[in-house]
Amino acid sequence: MAAKIGVIGSKESVLPFQLFGFQVCYAIAKAEVTRAFQCLVKEEYAVIYVTEKCAALIPEEIAKYQQQVSPAIILIPDYDGSQGVGLKMIQENVEKAVGQNIL
């Protein structure tokens, strides 16, 4: 069975992911983002892409799963561009794993 992949964000930002067969959840308000995120976690999605704007609305939800292998939560920029949050998260994870920031 193939791993399930979901994407959460505004329609303009995540619509193209449907072309790859990903489950797309349109959400921009905190309640919508929270509901979509919890649904994807409950349905055991292996990878959940979340736009940086949406991730900023639910940091406590994302923090619950940061130390777990699954689901892998990956922050992506939206159509407005990157806010640097995703890169910062990657740098922090590399620093934890390696002991220093090599990026």
Jmol script that loads the backbone (N, CA, C; Angstrom):
load data "model"
ATOM      1  N   MET A   1       0.840  -1.184   0.000  1.00  0.00           N
ATOM      2  CA  MET A   1       0.000   0.000   0.000  1.00  0.00           C
ATOM      3  C   MET A   1       0.884   1.246   0.000  1.00  0.00           C
ATOM      4  N   ALA A   2       0.577   2.186  -0.835  1.00  0.00           N
ATOM      5  CA  ALA A   2       1.352   3.421  -0.948  1.00  0.00           C
ATOM      6  C   ALA A   2       1.072   4.346   0.227  1.00  0.00           C
ATOM      7  N   ALA A   3       2.078   5.108   0.610  1.00  0.00           N
ATOM      8  CA  ALA A   3       1.922   6.079   1.683  1.00  0.00           C
ATOM      9  C   ALA A   3       1.005   7.200   1.215  1.00  0.00           C
ATOM     10  N   LYS A   4       0.158   7.646   2.115  1.00  0.00           N
ATOM     11  CA  LYS A   4      -0.758   8.737   1.777  1.00  0.00           C
ATOM     12  C   LYS A   4      -0.085  10.070   2.074  1.00  0.00           C
ATOM     13  N   ILE A   5      -0.318  11.033   1.175  1.00  0.00           N
ATOM     14  CA  ILE A   5       0.260  12.365   1.315  1.00  0.00           C
ATOM     15  C   ILE A   5      -0.859  13.388   1.239  1.00  0.00           C
ATOM     16  N   GLY A   6      -0.868  14.312   2.195  1.00  0.00           N
ATOM     17  CA  GLY A   6      -1.875  15.360   2.230  1.00  0.00           C
ATOM     18  C   GLY A   6      -1.243  16.738   2.201  1.00  0.00           C
ATOM     19  N   VAL A   7      -2.023  17.723   1.764  1.00  0.00           N
ATOM     20  CA  VAL A   7      -1.554  19.101   1.675  1.00  0.00           C
ATOM     21  C   VAL A   7      -2.636  20.021   2.222  1.00  0.00           C
ATOM     22  N   ILE A   8      -2.227  20.980   3.062  1.00  0.00           N
ATOM     23  CA  ILE A   8      -3.174  21.929   3.657  1.00  0.00           C
ATOM     24  C   ILE A   8      -2.735  23.345   3.294  1.00  0.00           C
ATOM     25  N   GLY A   9      -3.683  24.146   2.804  1.00  0.00           N
ATOM     26  CA  GLY A   9      -3.375  25.527   2.486  1.00  0.00           C
ATOM     27  C   GLY A   9      -4.492  26.176   1.692  1.00  0.00           C
ATOM     28  N   SER A  10      -4.243  27.387   1.267  1.00  0.00           N
ATOM     29  CA  SER A  10      -5.241  28.102   0.462  1.00  0.00           C
ATOM     30  C   SER A  10      -5.373  27.411  -0.889  1.00  0.00           C
ATOM     31  N   LYS A  11      -6.515  27.593  -1.520  1.00  0.00           N
ATOM     32  CA  LYS A  11      -6.790  26.923  -2.792  1.00  0.00           C
ATOM     33  C   LYS A  11      -5.717  27.235  -3.831  1.00  0.00           C
ATOM     34  N   GLU A  12      -5.323  28.494  -3.927  1.00  0.00           N
ATOM     35  CA  GLU A  12      -4.337  28.906  -4.924  1.00  0.00           C
ATOM     36  C   GLU A  12      -2.990  28.226  -4.698  1.00  0.00           C
ATOM     37  N   SER A  13      -2.664  27.954  -3.446  1.00  0.00           N
ATOM     38  CA  SER A  13      -1.359  27.394  -3.107  1.00  0.00           C
ATOM     39  C   SER A  13      -1.279  25.883  -3.259  1.00  0.00           C
ATOM     40  N   VAL A  14      -2.377  25.193  -2.990  1.00  0.00           N
ATOM     41  CA  VAL A  14      -2.307  23.726  -2.933  1.00  0.00           C
ATOM     42  C   VAL A  14      -3.016  22.999  -4.071  1.00  0.00           C
ATOM     43  N   LEU A  15      -3.786  23.700  -4.867  1.00  0.00           N
ATOM     44  CA  LEU A  15      -4.508  23.066  -5.971  1.00  0.00           C
ATOM     45  C   LEU A  15      -3.594  22.252  -6.896  1.00  0.00           C
ATOM     46  N   PRO A  16      -2.403  22.745  -7.246  1.00  0.00           N
ATOM     47  CA  PRO A  16      -1.537  21.962  -8.138  1.00  0.00           C
ATOM     48  C   PRO A  16      -1.141  20.590  -7.586  1.00  0.00           C
ATOM     49  N   PHE A  17      -1.169  20.414  -6.276  1.00  0.00           N
ATOM     50  CA  PHE A  17      -0.790  19.138  -5.682  1.00  0.00           C
ATOM     51  C   PHE A  17      -1.770  18.021  -6.037  1.00  0.00           C
ATOM     52  N   GLN A  18      -2.973  18.389  -6.446  1.00  0.00           N
ATOM     53  CA  GLN A  18      -3.944  17.377  -6.873  1.00  0.00           C
ATOM     54  C   GLN A  18      -3.452  16.634  -8.110  1.00  0.00           C
ATOM     55  N   LEU A  19      -2.671  17.306  -8.933  1.00  0.00           N
ATOM     56  CA  LEU A  19      -2.136  16.674 -10.141  1.00  0.00           C
ATOM     57  C   LEU A  19      -1.252  15.471  -9.814  1.00  0.00           C
ATOM     58  N   PHE A  20      -0.681  15.469  -8.618  1.00  0.00           N
ATOM     59  CA  PHE A  20       0.198  14.383  -8.191  1.00  0.00           C
ATOM     60  C   PHE A  20      -0.546  13.330  -7.384  1.00  0.00           C
ATOM     61  N   GLY A  21      -1.862  13.510  -7.221  1.00  0.00           N
ATOM     62  CA  GLY A  21      -2.661  12.542  -6.496  1.00  0.00           C
ATOM     63  C   GLY A  21      -2.669  12.734  -4.992  1.00  0.00           C
ATOM     64  N   PHE A  22      -2.197  13.873  -4.506  1.00  0.00           N
ATOM     65  CA  PHE A  22      -2.197  14.143  -3.077  1.00  0.00           C
ATOM     66  C   PHE A  22      -3.600  14.543  -2.627  1.00  0.00           C
ATOM     67  N   GLN A  23      -3.917  14.249  -1.378  1.00  0.00           N
ATOM     68  CA  GLN A  23      -5.176  14.705  -0.778  1.00  0.00           C
ATOM     69  C   GLN A  23      -5.012  16.184  -0.467  1.00  0.00           C
ATOM     70  N   VAL A  24      -5.848  17.020  -1.033  1.00  0.00           N
ATOM     71  CA  VAL A  24      -5.737  18.462  -0.854  1.00  0.00           C
ATOM     72  C   VAL A  24      -6.855  18.956   0.057  1.00  0.00           C
ATOM     73  N   CYS A  25      -6.477  19.729   1.073  1.00  0.00           N
ATOM     74  CA  CYS A  25      -7.442  20.314   2.007  1.00  0.00           C
ATOM     75  C   CYS A  25      -7.318  21.829   1.917  1.00  0.00           C
ATOM     76  N   TYR A  26      -8.378  22.478   1.455  1.00  0.00           N
ATOM     77  CA  TYR A  26      -8.381  23.935   1.373  1.00  0.00           C
ATOM     78  C   TYR A  26      -8.732  24.491   2.738  1.00  0.00           C
ATOM     79  N   ALA A  27      -7.857  25.326   3.277  1.00  0.00           N
ATOM     80  CA  ALA A  27      -8.095  25.905   4.596  1.00  0.00           C
ATOM     81  C   ALA A  27      -7.289  27.192   4.722  1.00  0.00           C
ATOM     82  N   ILE A  28      -7.916  28.204   5.315  1.00  0.00           N
ATOM     83  CA  ILE A  28      -7.197  29.451   5.586  1.00  0.00           C
ATOM     84  C   ILE A  28      -7.462  29.967   6.996  1.00  0.00           C
ATOM     85  N   ALA A  29      -8.608  29.606   7.582  1.00  0.00           N
ATOM     86  CA  ALA A  29      -8.929  30.036   8.945  1.00  0.00           C
ATOM     87  C   ALA A  29      -8.391  29.003   9.931  1.00  0.00           C
ATOM     88  N   LYS A  30      -8.100  29.436  11.143  1.00  0.00           N
ATOM     89  CA  LYS A  30      -7.512  28.551  12.151  1.00  0.00           C
ATOM     90  C   LYS A  30      -8.355  27.292  12.370  1.00  0.00           C
ATOM     91  N   ALA A  31      -9.658  27.438  12.487  1.00  0.00           N
ATOM     92  CA  ALA A  31     -10.524  26.276  12.726  1.00  0.00           C
ATOM     93  C   ALA A  31     -10.455  25.284  11.565  1.00  0.00           C
ATOM     94  N   GLU A  32     -10.445  25.795  10.341  1.00  0.00           N
ATOM     95  CA  GLU A  32     -10.353  24.930   9.156  1.00  0.00           C
ATOM     96  C   GLU A  32      -9.018  24.197   9.099  1.00  0.00           C
ATOM     97  N   VAL A  33      -7.949  24.923   9.384  1.00  0.00           N
ATOM     98  CA  VAL A  33      -6.615  24.338   9.344  1.00  0.00           C
ATOM     99  C   VAL A  33      -6.487  23.261  10.422  1.00  0.00           C
ATOM    100  N   THR A  34      -6.952  23.561  11.622  1.00  0.00           N
ATOM    101  CA  THR A  34      -6.900  22.596  12.724  1.00  0.00           C
ATOM    102  C   THR A  34      -7.678  21.340  12.378  1.00  0.00           C
ATOM    103  N   ARG A  35      -8.876  21.517  11.870  1.00  0.00           N
ATOM    104  CA  ARG A  35      -9.733  20.377  11.507  1.00  0.00           C
ATOM    105  C   ARG A  35      -9.080  19.528  10.411  1.00  0.00           C
ATOM    106  N   ALA A  36      -8.541  20.163   9.390  1.00  0.00           N
ATOM    107  CA  ALA A  36      -7.895  19.436   8.294  1.00  0.00           C
ATOM    108  C   ALA A  36      -6.664  18.687   8.792  1.00  0.00           C
ATOM    109  N   PHE A  37      -5.862  19.335   9.617  1.00  0.00           N
ATOM    110  CA  PHE A  37      -4.647  18.721  10.139  1.00  0.00           C
ATOM    111  C   PHE A  37      -4.982  17.499  10.988  1.00  0.00           C
ATOM    112  N   GLN A  38      -5.928  17.658  11.909  1.00  0.00           N
ATOM    113  CA  GLN A  38      -6.325  16.545  12.769  1.00  0.00           C
ATOM    114  C   GLN A  38      -6.908  15.390  11.964  1.00  0.00           C
ATOM    115  N   CYS A  39      -7.634  15.695  10.926  1.00  0.00           N
ATOM    116  CA  CYS A  39      -8.212  14.665  10.061  1.00  0.00           C
ATOM    117  C   CYS A  39      -7.120  13.866   9.356  1.00  0.00           C
ATOM    118  N   LEU A  40      -6.128  14.552   8.809  1.00  0.00           N
ATOM    119  CA  LEU A  40      -5.045  13.862   8.109  1.00  0.00           C
ATOM    120  C   LEU A  40      -4.213  13.012   9.070  1.00  0.00           C
ATOM    121  N   VAL A  41      -3.995  13.518  10.278  1.00  0.00           N
ATOM    122  CA  VAL A  41      -3.261  12.739  11.280  1.00  0.00           C
ATOM    123  C   VAL A  41      -4.057  11.498  11.665  1.00  0.00           C
ATOM    124  N   LYS A  42      -5.346  11.671  11.908  1.00  0.00           N
ATOM    125  CA  LYS A  42      -6.213  10.554  12.308  1.00  0.00           C
ATOM    126  C   LYS A  42      -6.269   9.471  11.227  1.00  0.00           C
ATOM    127  N   GLU A  43      -6.267   9.890   9.970  1.00  0.00           N
ATOM    128  CA  GLU A  43      -6.320   8.944   8.856  1.00  0.00           C
ATOM    129  C   GLU A  43      -4.940   8.386   8.494  1.00  0.00           C
ATOM    130  N   GLU A  44      -3.949   8.669   9.347  1.00  0.00           N
ATOM    131  CA  GLU A  44      -2.597   8.121   9.244  1.00  0.00           C
ATOM    132  C   GLU A  44      -1.884   8.445   7.932  1.00  0.00           C
ATOM    133  N   TYR A  45      -1.934   9.711   7.555  1.00  0.00           N
ATOM    134  CA  TYR A  45      -1.167  10.162   6.392  1.00  0.00           C
ATOM    135  C   TYR A  45       0.309  10.142   6.774  1.00  0.00           C
ATOM    136  N   ALA A  46       1.152   9.667   5.872  1.00  0.00           N
ATOM    137  CA  ALA A  46       2.583   9.558   6.151  1.00  0.00           C
ATOM    138  C   ALA A  46       3.284  10.911   6.051  1.00  0.00           C
ATOM    139  N   VAL A  47       2.830  11.744   5.117  1.00  0.00           N
ATOM    140  CA  VAL A  47       3.427  13.061   4.898  1.00  0.00           C
ATOM    141  C   VAL A  47       2.307  14.087   4.827  1.00  0.00           C
ATOM    142  N   ILE A  48       2.489  15.173   5.570  1.00  0.00           N
ATOM    143  CA  ILE A  48       1.516  16.264   5.528  1.00  0.00           C
ATOM    144  C   ILE A  48       2.271  17.551   5.212  1.00  0.00           C
ATOM    145  N   TYR A  49       2.000  18.109   4.041  1.00  0.00           N
ATOM    146  CA  TYR A  49       2.550  19.403   3.667  1.00  0.00           C
ATOM    147  C   TYR A  49       1.590  20.479   4.163  1.00  0.00           C
ATOM    148  N   VAL A  50       2.126  21.505   4.797  1.00  0.00           N
ATOM    149  CA  VAL A  50       1.315  22.601   5.313  1.00  0.00           C
ATOM    150  C   VAL A  50       1.968  23.905   4.867  1.00  0.00           C
ATOM    151  N   THR A  51       1.181  24.811   4.303  1.00  0.00           N
ATOM    152  CA  THR A  51       1.770  26.100   3.927  1.00  0.00           C
ATOM    153  C   THR A  51       2.211  26.821   5.193  1.00  0.00           C
ATOM    154  N   GLU A  52       3.228  27.653   5.053  1.00  0.00           N
ATOM    155  CA  GLU A  52       3.774  28.371   6.204  1.00  0.00           C
ATOM    156  C   GLU A  52       2.717  29.233   6.894  1.00  0.00           C
ATOM    157  N   LYS A  53       1.846  29.857   6.116  1.00  0.00           N
ATOM    158  CA  LYS A  53       0.792  30.690   6.709  1.00  0.00           C
ATOM    159  C   LYS A  53      -0.152  29.847   7.571  1.00  0.00           C
ATOM    160  N   CYS A  54      -0.514  28.671   7.073  1.00  0.00           N
ATOM    161  CA  CYS A  54      -1.401  27.792   7.840  1.00  0.00           C
ATOM    162  C   CYS A  54      -0.691  27.243   9.068  1.00  0.00           C
ATOM    163  N   ALA A  55       0.571  26.907   8.928  1.00  0.00           N
ATOM    164  CA  ALA A  55       1.343  26.383  10.060  1.00  0.00           C
ATOM    165  C   ALA A  55       1.447  27.410  11.179  1.00  0.00           C
ATOM    166  N   ALA A  56       1.517  28.679  10.811  1.00  0.00           N
ATOM    167  CA  ALA A  56       1.593  29.739  11.818  1.00  0.00           C
ATOM    168  C   ALA A  56       0.314  29.817  12.657  1.00  0.00           C
ATOM    169  N   LEU A  57      -0.781  29.300  12.134  1.00  0.00           N
ATOM    170  CA  LEU A  57      -2.053  29.309  12.869  1.00  0.00           C
ATOM    171  C   LEU A  57      -2.166  28.168  13.877  1.00  0.00           C
ATOM    172  N   ILE A  58      -1.390  27.083  13.663  1.00  0.00           N
ATOM    173  CA  ILE A  58      -1.516  25.903  14.536  1.00  0.00           C
ATOM    174  C   ILE A  58      -0.157  25.396  15.028  1.00  0.00           C
ATOM    175  N   PRO A  59       0.678  26.253  15.580  1.00  0.00           N
ATOM    176  CA  PRO A  59       2.014  25.784  16.002  1.00  0.00           C
ATOM    177  C   PRO A  59       1.963  24.702  17.079  1.00  0.00           C
ATOM    178  N   GLU A  60       0.971  24.769  17.956  1.00  0.00           N
ATOM    179  CA  GLU A  60       0.871  23.772  19.023  1.00  0.00           C
ATOM    180  C   GLU A  60       0.514  22.394  18.470  1.00  0.00           C
ATOM    181  N   GLU A  61      -0.311  22.340  17.449  1.00  0.00           N
ATOM    182  CA  GLU A  61      -0.667  21.059  16.820  1.00  0.00           C
ATOM    183  C   GLU A  61       0.557  20.455  16.129  1.00  0.00           C
ATOM    184  N   ILE A  62       1.288  21.272  15.417  1.00  0.00           N
ATOM    185  CA  ILE A  62       2.469  20.795  14.700  1.00  0.00           C
ATOM    186  C   ILE A  62       3.534  20.338  15.688  1.00  0.00           C
ATOM    187  N   ALA A  63       3.701  21.068  16.779  1.00  0.00           N
ATOM    188  CA  ALA A  63       4.715  20.717  17.786  1.00  0.00           C
ATOM    189  C   ALA A  63       4.481  19.332  18.374  1.00  0.00           C
ATOM    190  N   LYS A  64       3.238  18.893  18.467  1.00  0.00           N
ATOM    191  CA  LYS A  64       2.925  17.568  19.013  1.00  0.00           C
ATOM    192  C   LYS A  64       3.572  16.453  18.205  1.00  0.00           C
ATOM    193  N   TYR A  65       3.777  16.674  16.922  1.00  0.00           N
ATOM    194  CA  TYR A  65       4.250  15.625  16.024  1.00  0.00           C
ATOM    195  C   TYR A  65       5.686  15.834  15.536  1.00  0.00           C
ATOM    196  N   GLN A  66       6.347  16.893  15.988  1.00  0.00           N
ATOM    197  CA  GLN A  66       7.702  17.205  15.530  1.00  0.00           C
ATOM    198  C   GLN A  66       8.714  16.111  15.870  1.00  0.00           C
ATOM    199  N   GLN A  67       8.566  15.456  17.001  1.00  0.00           N
ATOM    200  CA  GLN A  67       9.529  14.456  17.435  1.00  0.00           C
ATOM    201  C   GLN A  67       9.191  13.053  16.940  1.00  0.00           C
ATOM    202  N   GLN A  68       8.088  12.904  16.228  1.00  0.00           N
ATOM    203  CA  GLN A  68       7.675  11.593  15.738  1.00  0.00           C
ATOM    204  C   GLN A  68       8.123  11.399  14.286  1.00  0.00           C
ATOM    205  N   VAL A  69       8.288  10.142  13.933  1.00  0.00           N
ATOM    206  CA  VAL A  69       8.683   9.818  12.566  1.00  0.00           C
ATOM    207  C   VAL A  69       7.518  10.040  11.610  1.00  0.00           C
ATOM    208  N   SER A  70       6.331   9.662  12.042  1.00  0.00           N
ATOM    209  CA  SER A  70       5.159   9.784  11.184  1.00  0.00           C
ATOM    210  C   SER A  70       4.027  10.448  11.949  1.00  0.00           C
ATOM    211  N   PRO A  71       3.368  11.382  11.382  1.00  0.00           N
ATOM    212  CA  PRO A  71       3.531  11.894  10.027  1.00  0.00           C
ATOM    213  C   PRO A  71       4.706  12.861   9.924  1.00  0.00           C
ATOM    214  N   ALA A  72       5.325  12.878   8.776  1.00  0.00           N
ATOM    215  CA  ALA A  72       6.347  13.876   8.490  1.00  0.00           C
ATOM    216  C   ALA A  72       5.612  15.152   8.109  1.00  0.00           C
ATOM    217  N   ILE A  73       5.850  16.209   8.850  1.00  0.00           N
ATOM    218  CA  ILE A  73       5.178  17.484   8.596  1.00  0.00           C
ATOM    219  C   ILE A  73       6.183  18.415   7.938  1.00  0.00           C
ATOM    220  N   ILE A  74       5.851  18.834   6.738  1.00  0.00           N
ATOM    221  CA  ILE A  74       6.761  19.650   5.952  1.00  0.00           C
ATOM    222  C   ILE A  74       6.090  20.967   5.611  1.00  0.00           C
ATOM    223  N   LEU A  75       6.741  22.054   6.014  1.00  0.00           N
ATOM    224  CA  LEU A  75       6.195  23.379   5.726  1.00  0.00           C
ATOM    225  C   LEU A  75       6.656  23.823   4.348  1.00  0.00           C
ATOM    226  N   ILE A  76       5.718  24.367   3.600  1.00  0.00           N
ATOM    227  CA  ILE A  76       6.004  24.820   2.240  1.00  0.00           C
ATOM    228  C   ILE A  76       5.539  26.263   2.090  1.00  0.00           C
ATOM    229  N   PRO A  77       6.157  27.010   1.193  1.00  0.00           N
ATOM    230  CA  PRO A  77       5.685  28.381   0.952  1.00  0.00           C
ATOM    231  C   PRO A  77       4.351  28.353   0.218  1.00  0.00           C
ATOM    232  N   ASP A  78       3.613  29.437   0.314  1.00  0.00           N
ATOM    233  CA  ASP A  78       2.371  29.528  -0.454  1.00  0.00           C
ATOM    234  C   ASP A  78       2.619  30.397  -1.672  1.00  0.00           C
ATOM    235  N   TYR A  79       1.571  30.772  -2.357  1.00  0.00           N
ATOM    236  CA  TYR A  79       1.732  31.532  -3.598  1.00  0.00           C
ATOM    237  C   TYR A  79       2.348  32.906  -3.379  1.00  0.00           C
ATOM    238  N   ASP A  80       2.340  33.413  -2.143  1.00  0.00           N
ATOM    239  CA  ASP A  80       2.967  34.702  -1.839  1.00  0.00           C
ATOM    240  C   ASP A  80       4.475  34.588  -1.649  1.00  0.00           C
ATOM    241  N   GLY A  81       4.983  33.383  -1.542  1.00  0.00           N
ATOM    242  CA  GLY A  81       6.412  33.174  -1.326  1.00  0.00           C
ATOM    243  C   GLY A  81       6.701  32.690   0.080  1.00  0.00           C
ATOM    244  N   SER A  82       7.959  32.423   0.331  1.00  0.00           N
ATOM    245  CA  SER A  82       8.381  31.864   1.613  1.00  0.00           C
ATOM    246  C   SER A  82       8.486  32.932   2.687  1.00  0.00           C
ATOM    247  N   GLN A  83       8.133  32.527   3.901  1.00  0.00           N
ATOM    248  CA  GLN A  83       8.302  33.387   5.067  1.00  0.00           C
ATOM    249  C   GLN A  83       9.537  32.959   5.859  1.00  0.00           C
ATOM    250  N   GLY A  84      10.229  31.914   5.402  1.00  0.00           N
ATOM    251  CA  GLY A  84      11.443  31.442   6.060  1.00  0.00           C
ATOM    252  C   GLY A  84      11.199  30.465   7.199  1.00  0.00           C
ATOM    253  N   VAL A  85       9.958  30.181   7.511  1.00  0.00           N
ATOM    254  CA  VAL A  85       9.626  29.307   8.633  1.00  0.00           C
ATOM    255  C   VAL A  85      10.041  27.867   8.345  1.00  0.00           C
ATOM    256  N   GLY A  86       9.770  27.390   7.142  1.00  0.00           N
ATOM    257  CA  GLY A  86      10.123  26.023   6.776  1.00  0.00           C
ATOM    258  C   GLY A  86      11.627  25.794   6.812  1.00  0.00           C
ATOM    259  N   LEU A  87      12.387  26.720   6.273  1.00  0.00           N
ATOM    260  CA  LEU A  87      13.843  26.604   6.275  1.00  0.00           C
ATOM    261  C   LEU A  87      14.382  26.614   7.698  1.00  0.00           C
ATOM    262  N   LYS A  88      13.825  27.458   8.533  1.00  0.00           N
ATOM    263  CA  LYS A  88      14.254  27.523   9.935  1.00  0.00           C
ATOM    264  C   LYS A  88      14.020  26.185  10.622  1.00  0.00           C
ATOM    265  N   MET A  89      12.868  25.556  10.359  1.00  0.00           N
ATOM    266  CA  MET A  89      12.554  24.274  10.968  1.00  0.00           C
ATOM    267  C   MET A  89      13.540  23.202  10.510  1.00  0.00           C
ATOM    268  N   ILE A  90      13.880  23.214   9.226  1.00  0.00           N
ATOM    269  CA  ILE A  90      14.851  22.247   8.707  1.00  0.00           C
ATOM    270  C   ILE A  90      16.215  22.464   9.363  1.00  0.00           C
ATOM    271  N   GLN A  91      16.624  23.707   9.491  1.00  0.00           N
ATOM    272  CA  GLN A  91      17.913  24.002  10.115  1.00  0.00           C
ATOM    273  C   GLN A  91      17.950  23.523  11.563  1.00  0.00           C
ATOM    274  N   GLU A  92      16.862  23.717  12.301  1.00  0.00           N
ATOM    275  CA  GLU A  92      16.793  23.266  13.691  1.00  0.00           C
ATOM    276  C   GLU A  92      16.877  21.745  13.781  1.00  0.00           C
ATOM    277  N   ASN A  93      16.197  21.047  12.881  1.00  0.00           N
ATOM    278  CA  ASN A  93      16.234  19.585  12.890  1.00  0.00           C
ATOM    279  C   ASN A  93      17.619  19.055  12.525  1.00  0.00           C
ATOM    280  N   VAL A  94      18.288  19.679  11.564  1.00  0.00           N
ATOM    281  CA  VAL A  94      19.645  19.271  11.195  1.00  0.00           C
ATOM    282  C   VAL A  94      20.586  19.518  12.360  1.00  0.00           C
ATOM    283  N   GLU A  95      20.425  20.642  13.024  1.00  0.00           N
ATOM    284  CA  GLU A  95      21.282  20.971  14.163  1.00  0.00           C
ATOM    285  C   GLU A  95      21.096  19.957  15.295  1.00  0.00           C
ATOM    286  N   LYS A  96      19.852  19.535  15.536  1.00  0.00           N
ATOM    287  CA  LYS A  96      19.600  18.511  16.554  1.00  0.00           C
ATOM    288  C   LYS A  96      20.256  17.192  16.179  1.00  0.00           C
ATOM    289  N   ALA A  97      20.180  16.826  14.910  1.00  0.00           N
ATOM    290  CA  ALA A  97      20.692  15.537  14.467  1.00  0.00           C
ATOM    291  C   ALA A  97      22.220  15.499  14.409  1.00  0.00           C
ATOM    292  N   VAL A  98      22.832  16.593  13.959  1.00  0.00           N
ATOM    293  CA  VAL A  98      24.264  16.629  13.722  1.00  0.00           C
ATOM    294  C   VAL A  98      25.027  17.252  14.885  1.00  0.00           C
ATOM    295  N   GLY A  99      24.365  18.105  15.623  1.00  0.00           N
ATOM    296  CA  GLY A  99      25.036  18.781  16.732  1.00  0.00           C
ATOM    297  C   GLY A  99      25.447  20.203  16.411  1.00  0.00           C
ATOM    298  N   GLN A 100      25.330  20.577  15.155  1.00  0.00           N
ATOM    299  CA  GLN A 100      25.624  21.956  14.748  1.00  0.00           C
ATOM    300  C   GLN A 100      24.906  22.258  13.445  1.00  0.00           C
ATOM    301  N   ASN A 101      24.774  23.524  13.153  1.00  0.00           N
ATOM    302  CA  ASN A 101      24.091  23.928  11.924  1.00  0.00           C
ATOM    303  C   ASN A 101      25.084  23.852  10.765  1.00  0.00           C
ATOM    304  N   ILE A 102      24.873  22.871   9.897  1.00  0.00           N
ATOM    305  CA  ILE A 102      25.765  22.717   8.746  1.00  0.00           C
ATOM    306  C   ILE A 102      25.191  23.318   7.483  1.00  0.00           C
ATOM    307  N   LEU A 103      23.981  23.845   7.581  1.00  0.00           N
ATOM    308  CA  LEU A 103      23.347  24.466   6.415  1.00  0.00           C
ATOM    309  C   LEU A 103      23.696  25.937   6.412  1.00  0.00           C
TER     310      LEU A 103
END
end "model"
wireframe off; spacefill off
backbone 0.3
color backbone group
